[in-house]
Amino acid sequence: MTALTTRVFRLPDLGEGLTEAGLVQWLVAVGDTIVTDQPIAEVETAKSIVELPSPFAGVVTALHGEPGSAIDVGAPVLEVADAAPSAGREPSVAVEHDAYRDEERAGSGNVLIGYGTTERGRSGRRRPRAASGSTTPPSLTQIAPEKTPPEESAPEPPAQDARAHGPVAVRSPLVRRLARDLGLDVHAIVPTGHDGAITRADVLAAAVDDAVDGAAAQHRGASTGTGTGTGTVDGLSVTSRERLSALRRTVSARLTRSRSEIPEATVWVDVDATELWGLRSQMAPEGGRAPSVTALIARFVLLALEEHPVLASRLSDDASELISFDGVNLGVAADTDRGLLVPVIPRAHELRVDELDAALRDLTATARSGSMPPERLRGSTFTLNNYGGLGVDGSAAIINHPDVAILGIGRIIERPWVVDGQIVARRIAQLSLVFDHRVCDGGYAASFLRRVTELIEHPLRAFGRV
């Protein structure tokens, strides 16, 4: 009798050091026959909703998780069986691929399609999604080098004694950073690498263990009235407890890191945008629409950054070097139903106002639709936040790590303003610049803000360069 081999597909790292993803919906059912790289589920990461492709072909025998639940990185997603004989193995033995280790050696953060299975040649047509025209984001279709999963032997146990008194072997800086971001001590992680090195899988396994321990502690606390569940807190009845979404937890982690690592300072100024407000309507092409105020201010900011490049730089991980760039990748804060996202316009300094306006409209629409690819949410070197659209005048914004500065724009409204000794109604906005005090002092930051203010109040001075 032909022995069936059951393959367990475990949730890979979807990027950004995430430890879990939310299951939105299944695209297959138990009993379905699937091909390699066929989308089998929609999952929600901290950034967007993406399709999750299977690295295996065969018949689906089990699905793990219900829509709305969370799946931890490294946890089973589904099981697939085929009729291929498994020489030298017991029937129904779970075969786990070495995706994380292959990804780590390749230095890539994308380990979705092409996990190194030998079935890539059998890839066929994908199962169509109901009422959806979206495609898998580019970052989810990068193919890792083909490698056959180890079938013959288990990895050798690490030599614990040899490393007990020596340095911890962490070959990949991505792995070391992941451990730091997850709050793990690499000295306490058991390595499984071929030469005693700690791999990404080791870090994630340690994170899962910590999460399990934490959940157990919460469960014990609940039995004594101090954990999860209903009850009272400080004399008030608890009406509900809602788990934070993956996005909110990621935003929380990033903002916490920013607050804890960056000694930030803020400077702000009120700016008269009356002339810009009137000029904007005259910039509309025939039959077209005028550029947004955000696009115009973004262009002025990019011009000012040419003269103040430190504010579009970064610090090295150990804060010992200032890394400067030839240009600016502009992050733009976008308020969506899922929470705050910061999509990026790469090489924004090369764009004219009309091109910036088109890019901003596209980013906003894509972010709010929930279909923003993860790679479009990385790489900013300066962030612009127009919170005036939310109806507020000012904000003490938090720097979008690893940027070193963020400029906020309040609403532009009519206010009394003194012009030539007379009080008149003018359109005034407040600009707030939050900057990392390690990279520059207040005088440099104020000089940048004055330059932006000058361009807003006298836009014709920059008209030939926008």
N, C-alpha and C positions, 0 to 999 in steps of 0.2 A: 504494500500500500504506500502511495506517495505521501510523504510527511509534509504537513503544512508548516510554513514558517510564519510566525507572527512578528511583525515589526511594530515597534512602539515609536511614534512620532512625538517628541517632546518639544515644548515651546522654546524656540531659540531666542537669543538676545536680539531684540528688535532695534537696538541702537540706543544711544543716550544713557547707557547704564541702567535701563529700566529693569525692574525685578518682577513685573507682572504685566498682563494685558487683560482688558475686559472683553469677554465674549459677547459679540453683538448678535450674530446669528450663524447657524450652521448652513452650509451650502451643499452638504451631502448628508446621506442617512445611512444607517447600518444596513448592509446588504448591497450598497452601491459599489460598482466597479469603477475605480478611478485610475488615472494615469499620473505619471510623474509630473510635478509642477502644477497640477490642477488645483485651483483654489478650493479649499475645503471649508473655510469659515471666514467670517469677517470679525476682526478684533479691533478694539479701540486702544490705541497706545496713548501716551500722554500728549501726543501731538495731533493725531488724526486717526481716521478709520481706514484700515487697509485690509486687503485680502491676504489670507495666510495660505500659501501653497504647500502641497504635500511633497516630501522628498521621495515618497514610495509609490509604487503602483500595485494594484491588487484589489481585494475586496475588503470594504470597511467592516470590521467586526465589532468595534466599540467606539463610542464617542464619550469623551470625558468633559463634563461641564454642561451647565444649562445657560441659555442666553441670559445675560445680565450678571453672570457670575464672573469672578476673576480667576485667571490661570497664572500660576507662578512660572517664571522662567525656569526651565528644566523639568516642569511637571508634565505628565502625559496629556496629549491633546486628543489623539485617536490611535486606534490600532488597525493595522492592515495585514491581511493574510493572503498568501498566494499558493499556488500548487507546485511551486518549484521544490525539488527534493533538497533536503538539508543533510548532506553526507556527513556522517560522523557526529551528528548532534541529535539530541532527544527531540521528539515532536513538540511543537508549540513552545519553543524556547524564544524568549524575547531577545531580539537583536537590536542593540542600540548603536547608532552611528557616532562617529567621533567629530561631529560638526564643530563644537566649540574649540577643540584643540587645533583643527585645521584652520579655522578662522583666525585663531590667535597667532599661529605661525605665519599666516599670510599678512597679518597686520591689518585686517579688514574689520569693519564694524557691521558688515552686512552678511548675514548668514541665513538667508531665507531660501531662495531658489538655488538648486545645484548644491546640495549639502555634501557632495562627494559620493553620491550613490552611483551604482553601476547601471542604473535603469534610465539614464537620460536619453539614450537613443530610442526608447519606447515612448517618449512624450508624444501625446496626441492632442486633439482639440480639447479646450477647456470647457467645463460645464458652464453654460451661460447663467448670469445672474438675473434674477427676476427684476424687471423694471429698473434697470440700471445700466448706464452706458460708461461707467468709469472703468479705468484700466488700472492694472497694478502699477504703483509709482515706480519711477526708474530705479530708486534705491533698493527696491525689492526684486529687481530682475538682474542684479549683478551675479554672475555665475562664478562660483568658487572652483578652484582646480579639482579635476576629477580624481578621486581616490577611493579605493575599495575599502569599505569598513572592515576592521580586523575581525576575522571569523575564527582563527585558530587558537589564540591564546589571550588571556587577560593581561592587562598591564602589570608590570612588575611592581611590587610594593616599594615605596620610597625608602631610602636608607635614612631612617630617622636619627640614628646615632651619629652619623657623619655630619649632619647639619645642626645638631643640637646646640653646639657652641659656636657655630659659624654664622655668616650672613645668610639671610633668607634669599633663596633663588627665585627671583621674579623677573623673568626674561623680558616680558612685554610691559612698557610703560602704561599701556591701556589697562592692563590687568591691575597694576599697582594703583592707578587712579581710580579704577572701579572699586577696589577695596576701600580706598580712602573715602570715596563718595558714599559708600554704604556704611561707613563708620566701623569697619572691621580692622583688627590688628593682624597684619600678615604673619606675625610670629605665631599666632594661634591657629592658623589655617593649615590643614594637613595637605601636603602636595601629592599629586598623582602624576606629574610630568615624567617623561621618559628618563630624565636625569635629575629627578628630585625637584624640578621647578614647579612653582605654583601656577596653575592655569586659570583661565577665566571660569571654567566649570568648577574648579575648587572654590573660588571666591563666591560664586552663585550658590553652591551647595552650603557653604558656611552661612550665607545670608538666609537661606531657607531654614537652616537649623536655628538661627537666632529668632526668625519669625515664629517658628513652631514653639520655641521656648517662651517667647513673648505671649503667644496665644494661650499657652497653658497657664501662664501666670495670670492673664486676664480672666481665664475661666475660674481659677482658684479665687481670684478677687471677687468674681460675681457671686460665688457661694456665700461670701461674707457681707454682701451688700455694697461693695466698693468697686465692682467692675462694671461690665456691660449689662444691659438689660434695663428694665423699668425700675422705678423707685424714686427716691428723692435725693437731691443734692443741695446742700445749704438751705434746707427748708422748702425748696421748690420741687414740685413733681416733674419728673422727666417725661416729656410727651413722646420723644422718639430719639433714636440714635441712628445716624446715617453715615455710612462709610464714605470717606472722601474719595472722589474719583481719581483715576490715575493722573489726569491732568492737574488736579488741585494738589495732589501730593508732590508731583514733580515741580510745580510752581513753588510750592512751599519749600522744598529742598533747595531750589536754586536761589530763592530770595533769602533764605536763612544763611546759605553759604555767602551770598553777597554781603549781608549785614555783618557776618562774623569775620570775614576776611578783609573787607575794604573799609579803610578809614575815609568815609565820604564827607564832602562838604557841599554846601549849596549856595549859589548866588542867583539873584533874580532881578528882573527889571520890568517896568511897565513900558510898553512900546506903542507909539502912535501908528496904527496901520491904515489910517484913512486913505492916504495916497495909493497904497497897494490895493485896497478894497476897490477904489474907483478904476485903477488901471487894469485890474483883472478882467473886468467885463469887456474891455477893449482888446483883449488878447485872444478872444474867440475867433477861430478861422471861419470863413464864410460857410454857413451851413453846419458848423460844428459847435462845440460847447467850450466854454472857457476852462482853463486849467483850475484845479482846486487850489484853495489857499494853502493846503498842506503841501502840494507839489511845489508851489512857489517858495514857501519857506524852506522846504527841503533843499531846493537849489541854492538858496542863500546860505544855508548851513554848510553845504558842500563847498561853496566858495570860501567861506570862513575857515573851514577845516584845511584848505590848501595852505593857509597862512598859520594855522595852529594844529599841525599834524599830531602833536602829542596826544590830543584828545581823541584821536582815532587810532591809537596804538594799543598794545597789550603788554601786560607784565608776564614774564615767564612763570612757570609753576612755582618756583621757589622765590619769586619776586626779586631776583638778583639782576635781571636784565630787562630793559625796555625794548620791546619788539615793535619797530616802526614799519609801515607798509606804504607801498606806492599806490595810493588810492584809498577808497572807502567802500566797504560793504555796509550798506545802510539797513539797519533793522528798524521796522516800523510796528509799533505796538498796535494790535487790533483786538477790539473787544468783541467776543463771540458768545454764542449761547453756551459753549463748552467752557468758556473762561478766556483768560488773556493769552494770546499768542503773539509771537514776535517774528513774523516772516521777514525774509531778507531780500533786498535788491542787490545782487552782486555787482561790483564795479559801478556803483551808482554815480560816481563822479564823472563818468563818461557820457551820461545821458543829458539831453536837453529837457526843458520843462515839459514839453508835450510827451516825451518818452517817459519821464518820471511820473507824470499824471496817469498815463496808461498802465504803467507797472503798479502804481498804488491801487488803482481801481481793480486790477486783476488780483493782486494779493488780498485785498479786502474781501472780494467776492469768494475767492477760493477758501480763505480762512473761515469765513462764516458758513460755508457749505459743509465744512468738516472733511474736505478732501485734500487738505494741504499735505504734500509729500514731506516726509521728515527732513530730507536734505535741503528743503527751502526754508527750514527753521534754524539753520546752523550757519555760523561763520560771520556774524555781524561784527563790525569794529566800532560802530557808533549807533546809538538808538535814538529815534525820534518818537515822541509820544504826544499826539494831539488829543489831550483829554478835554479840550474845549467842546468837542462834540458830545460829551457827556453832561454838559451844562455846568461845568465848574470852572473857576477862575485860576486856581493854582493847585499844586500838589508837591509834596516832598517825595519825589519818585525814588525807587530803588534801582540802582545800576544793574543792567542786564549782564551778569557775569558771562564771559570774561571781558566784556567791554570795560572801559575806564570812565565813560561819561554817558549821560543821557540828557536830552533837552526836551522839556515839556512845554506845551503851548496851551494856554487857557483860552476861554471863549473870547471872541472879538465882539465887543458890544459898545454902544454909545455911552460915553461918560463925559462929565465936565472936564475940560482940559484948558490950560492956559496957553494961548497963542498970541504973541506980540502984546502981552499985557491984558488980553481980553479972555474971559471965560467963554469957551465955545464947546459945542458938542463934537466930539471926535471918536473915532472907532479905536478903542484901546484894548490891548491884550497883554497878559503877563507871561513872560518867558522865565522858566526856571531851569538852571543848569546844575545838575548834580555831577560831581566829578570825584575821582579817586585822588585824594590829597598826596598819595605817594608819588604820583607821576608829575604833578605840577602844583604850583601855589596859587593863591587866590588872584594875584595880579594877572597871571597867564589866562586863567579861566575868565576873568572879567574882561580882558582884552578880546577874547573870542566872542563873548556875549555882546560887547559893544559893537563889534563888526557885524554881527547878525542884525542887531538893532538898527544900525546905519543902513543896511541894505533893505530892511523892511520899511523904514521911514522914507528912504529915498531910492525906490526900486529902479528908477531910470538909470542910476549909476551902474547898475549891473545888467541892464537890459541887453546890452550887446553880448553878454556872456551867458545868458540863460537859455 
